[in-house]
Structure formats: C-alpha cells, structure tokens
Amino acid sequence: MQFGKEIGVACSSFAITNIDDMFVLVTFFAEATTSNVMTPLKITVGQFIGFTVIIVISMIGFGLALVVPSEPIGFLGLLPLLLGIWKVIDDLLIPTEDEEPENTNAASMKSIFKVASITLINGGDNIGTYIPLFSQAKGIEIAVYVVVFYILLGVWCLVAYLIMGQKRFLHLVQKYIHWVIPFLYIGLGIFIIVKSECYPWSVEQIDKSVAAQPGKLILGIVTAFLLLVCIIAMVWFKLRKRSAQPTSIDGDPAIENPSSSSTSIANSSSASLVDRASSSSSAQGPSSPHGKPVLRSTVDEHI
C-alpha cells in the first residue's frame, strides 16, 4: 500500500463530496448565532453522527447497491425545504411572541438530530462515491480513508465556525439572519433534490413502467399536493397557536410591573392613613408633651 497515495485519494474524495457540506455547516453556525439551543458543539456532534451513518451505509452499501439505489435519498431534501417554509411562516408571515425554549436535554437532542439528519440527507453523493471506493480497497486502505475523512470533517467544522467568527461578518449575520435562514433552508432542500437527480430518476422509472409516460405529471401532482397539505397544516397550526395566546396582559401596567404597582399602592395607603390621622388629631385636640398630636405620632411609628 502506498500510504501517501491513499491519503491523497481520501482527501480528494472527501473534498469533492463535501464541498457543498460547507454551505450546510455555515447555515447551521449562522443559526447558532441567534439561538441558545443550537450551539457550535451540538452542530459538530450532529455532523459527526450524520457522517458516521454515511460511512456505515457506505461500508455495507456496495453489497446493497443493486437493491437500493442512492437516487431516492434525494427526496429527503423535501425535509429542509419544508423546514425553510415553516421558518418563513413562523418568523416572517405569522410571528408569535413565544420565548425560545430553554436549553434542556430534549431540545439539545432535537438540535443534534436535526443536524445529523440533514447531514445524512445531503450525503447521497458521499454514499455514491464511497461505496465504489470501499469496494475497490482493502481493509487497511478503508481504515486510512475513514481516519482521513474524520480529520477533514473536523477541519470542515472549524473552517465554517471561523467564517462565522469574523466580527463584521457576524454583525451582518446577526442583523439579517432572521430573514436569511428560512431561504437558506429552502435553498438547501432544492440543492439536495437537484444534485441527487431523484426526480429525473423517478420519472425514468415511471415512464419505463407505464406506456403513456406520465412520470413528470405524476411527480408534479404528488409534489404539489404534498407541499400544499404541509403549508396548510403549518398555517393552521400557527393561527391556532396565535389565537390561543393571552392578550389581556398587554397594556396592563399593573401586570407588566407588579413591583412598581405594589410600591405605589403602599405609598398611597400610607399617605391616606397619615391624612386621616392628621384630620382626627386636629378634631380631638389633645397633644403629647412634645407638642405633637398623639395619633399622628402613632401613625408615624407604624409607617
């Protein structure tokens, strides 16, 4: 085995299949700048988990490639596309005043799973490249490939993090990311679908099975119906959630600032008590040996 040659093959294979993954990582790190749940550590963990699944599938995939083609994996690109549509509805069209969920274990696992799943969805070309690469390699060569892949994956995460660490760039991201992230996810979903060629492959399979060749029509109708149902469900959910929010709290200063309210009530009560004590002492006339009304002194002590 030529060690240097195998490292070169591993580096070139990783770079070719993961250059688009840099865009995915930058998207995640951009979201992390405005999120308490999505953090750089969770993005990195999710990336490594998703890539590990890709490696496992690739190592056993050359035996299953004849049964399970890689093209249909591209249909999972509809998931980030729908996620982007949800963010458009949630953040831009029908915003609500929900606070960001706390950094709980469930939220952490959900963010890690999101990164891992999108990494796997975007890994169709990785699987398609790694399967023939592993099938032509020996055991030690596969080990070299895997080690180099994981090292380069860490470098990829570091580069994406450093890009987002530039102060000027980060300032612009934090200012406009609220508007940009939804369209990044939509673009990512479209990119995965187009890159995988899942639609042309499916059209070809349908046209081979049916003489009328209705592949484009069938896929167009199914896709439009699926997207329409999902969008309607998203809008309905947001409108229902928005209508369920309490509105009587808004504009009520007593509820918005209960401490100031309590202080003003206590002050007004004290002033009223002093006024009544003064009136009572004036009407009764008797004074203390120091020349002050007895009732007024008593009230002052209570205050």
N, C-alpha and C positions, 0 to 999 in steps of 0.2 A: 504493500500500500504506500502510495506517495502522499505523505501527510500534508504537505503544502498544497498539493493539487486538490485534495479532498476539502481542505479549508476554503480554498478559492471557490470550489463548486458550491459549498454550503453558503458562503457569503453572497455569491451571485444569485443563487436560488432564493434566498431569503429576501434580498433587496428587490428582486423582480416581483415577487409575490406579495410583498408588504409595503411597497411604496405608497399604495393607496391607504394602508392602515395608519399612516402618519396623519392623514386627514381625519380619520376616525378618532385618534388619540387627541388631536388638537381640539376637536369638538367636545370631547369629554372634559378635558382640562379647562376649556372655556366655560363649561357649565359649572365646574368646581369653583370658579372664582366668585360665583354668586350663590353658592349652596353650602349649607352646613352638613348635609348628608353625603353628597358626592365629594370625596376628598381625593387628593393625588394617590394616597396609599391604597384606597379601595379601587381606584381606577387601575393601578398597577396589578393588584391582586386579581381583579376580574380579567384583565388582559392575559395574565399568565394562566389562569384557569381555562379561559376560552381557547388559548393556543395549545394547551395541553390536550384538550379534547380533539383539536385538529390533528395533533401529532398521533394520538391513539388511533383515530379514524384512518389516518394515512398509513399507519404501520400494518393495519389489518385490511385496509381498503383495497389493495391490489388483488386480494382474493375475492372481494365482493364487487369489484368494479363492473364486472359483466352483468351483475344482477341489479345493482343500484347505481345508476348514472349520477354524476355530480350536478348536472344542469338544474334539476328540480329544486336543489337547495336555494337557488336564486330567488324562488318565490317567497322565501322568508324575508326578503328585502321589503316586502309589504309591511312588516312589523315596524321598522324605524320610520317608514313613510307615514304610517298611521300614528306613530308617536309624535311626529312633527305636526300632523294635522291636529292632534289633541292639544299640543302646546299652543298652536295658533288660536284655537277656540278658548283654551283655558287662560292664556296670558294676554291675548290681544283683543279678541272679539267679545268674550263674556268673562271679564276678570272678576274675581271674588277677593274677599279680604281674609282668606284663610292664611293662618300663620304656617310657616314652614314646619314640617314635622320634626320632632326632636330627634337627636342622634341616638336612637335606640338600636338594639341588636337587629330587630326586624327590618328597620329602614336601612341599616348598613348592609344586611344580606341582600335586600332588594336591589340596592345600587350596584353591588358586586355582581349579582346575577344579570343585571341589565348590560353591564359592560361585557361580561363573559358571553352572553347570548349574541350580542351584536358582533363581537369578535368572531364567533363561530359562524354566524350568518355570512359575514364578509369573507370567510375563509374558503369559499368554493374553489378559487384559483389555487390557493395553497394546497388543498387536497388533491386537485387535479395535477399539480406539479410534483408533490411529494410522493404520491403513490408510485408513479413510474420510476422516480429517483430511488426510492427504497427497494423497489422490486429488482433493480439492477445492482444494488450494493450488497456487500457482505456485512456480517454482524458488527465488526469494529468500525466500518465506514458509516453505518447507520448511527452508531454511538457518537462519532465525531460530528455528523450532521446535526444531531439533536442538541449536543452541547453548544455548538456554534449558534444554532438557532436561538437558544435561550439567552445566550450572551447578547446577541444582536437585538433580541426583544427588549432586554433591559436598556440597551443603548437607545432604542426607539422611544421608549417611555421617557428617558431622561431628556432627549432632544425635544420632544413635544412639551415637556414640563418647562424647559429653559426658554422655549419660544414664548410660552405664556408668562414667563417670569420677567420679560422686558417691561420696564415701568411704563414707558409711553404706550407700548402696545397693550399692556394690561389695563391702563387707564381707559383706552378706547374700547377695549373689550367690555369692561365693567359698565361703561356708559351705554353701549348699544347692544350688549349681548341679549338683553330681554327681547329685542326684535330679531336678532340674528339666529339664535339657537333653533327655533322652530323650522326655519328654512334650511338650516344645516342638516337636520334630521331628515327632512323631506328629500334634500339633495342626496344624502347618503343612501336612502332607500332606493331612489331612482338609479343611482350609480350601481348599486349591487345588482339590481334587476337587469340593467342593460349589460353590465360586464359579464354576468353569468350566462347570458343568452338563453334564459329559461323560456321566454315567450317564443322566440323562433323555433327552439327545440320542441316545445309543446305543440305549436302549430304544425310542424312537420309530422309529429306522431299522430295527431288527429287526422290530418289530411291523408296519411297512409291508411288509416283505418276506415275512413268514410270517402266514398267516391265523389261526393259533392264538394269535398274540400272546404268544410265550414270552420276550419281551425281558427282563423282570425276573428270571425263573427262570434264563435262560442267563447273564446277567451276575452274578447271585448265586453260581451254581455256579462259574463261572470265577474270580471274585474270591476266593471262599473257598478253592478249590483252590490258586490261586497263593500266597496268604498262608500256607496250611498247609505247602506244599512249602518255601517260603523259611524259615519258622520252624524246621521240622525240620532243614533244612540248617544253619541258624545254630547250633542247639543241638548238633548232631552235631559241627560244626567246633570249637565251644568245648570240648566234653567231650574231644575228641581232643587238642586243644591243651593242655588242663589235665592230662590223664593223661601227656602227654609231658614235663612239667616235672620236673626232678630234685628229689627230696625228701630225699635223704641228706644234703644240705648243711645243712638246717635242724637247729638244735640242736647242731651240732658247733662248739664254741668255737675249736678249732684252725684250722678253715677260715674261720670268720667273722672272726677277728682274727689273721692269721698273724704279724704283727709282734710282738704280745704273746707269742704262742706261742714264737717263736724266742728272745725275750729270756728267758723262763722256763727254756727248755731250756738256754741258755747259762749262766744263773746256777746251775742245778742241777749242770751239768757242772763248773763252776769249784769249787763247794762240795765236790763229790765228790773232785775232784783234790786240793784242799787237805787234806781229811781223810785221804786215803791218804798224802799226803806227810808229814803230821804223824805218822801211825802208823809210817811207815817210818823217819823220823828218830829217833823215840823208841826204836825197836828197835835201830838201828845205833849210836847213842850219840855219834859224833863231831860236833863243833860248829865253827863258824867262829871266827876270832879275836875277833869281836864278841860271841860267846856265843849266836849263833843257829844252828840246825841248817842245814846246807848245803842239804839237799834242800828245806827249806821256803823258803829264800831263792830257790832256783832256780825253784820253782813260782810264787812271788810275782812274779818277773820276767816269767815267761810270762804270768801273769794281767794 
